[in-house]
Structure formats: structure tokens, C-alpha cells
Amino acid sequence: MTMCPTRHLTCDHFQCLIYRLQFITYKIVN
């Protein structure tokens, strides 16, 4: 949970999840 650009609000949890997924796929592609 360290790679969350947004603050830890309850509504930002989904955005954090999407951000982490994008980061993981970016690492896999490159």
C-alpha cells in the first residue's frame, strides 16, 4: 500500500487499486 498517490480516504481505495494494477502491468510490459 505504499504506492498510493492519493491520500488514504475510503473513496480513494479503488483509485489506489487501479494505480497499483497499472504500475504492475507497466513493470511486466517493460
KABEL-V628650 format. One record per residue. N is the residue number from 1. PHI is phi in whole degrees, -180 to 180 (none if undefined). Layout:
n=N phi=PHI
n=N phi=PHI
//
This chain:
n=1 phi=none
n=2 phi=-87
n=3 phi=-94
n=4 phi=-98
n=5 phi=-73
n=6 phi=-87
n=7 phi=-74
n=8 phi=-79
n=9 phi=-106
n=10 phi=-66
n=11 phi=-82
n=12 phi=-91
n=13 phi=-65
n=14 phi=-68
n=15 phi=-63
n=16 phi=-64
n=17 phi=-64
n=18 phi=-64
n=19 phi=-62
n=20 phi=-67
n=21 phi=-64
n=22 phi=-64
n=23 phi=-65
n=24 phi=-67
n=25 phi=-66
n=26 phi=-64
n=27 phi=-68
n=28 phi=-70
n=29 phi=-65
n=30 phi=-91
//
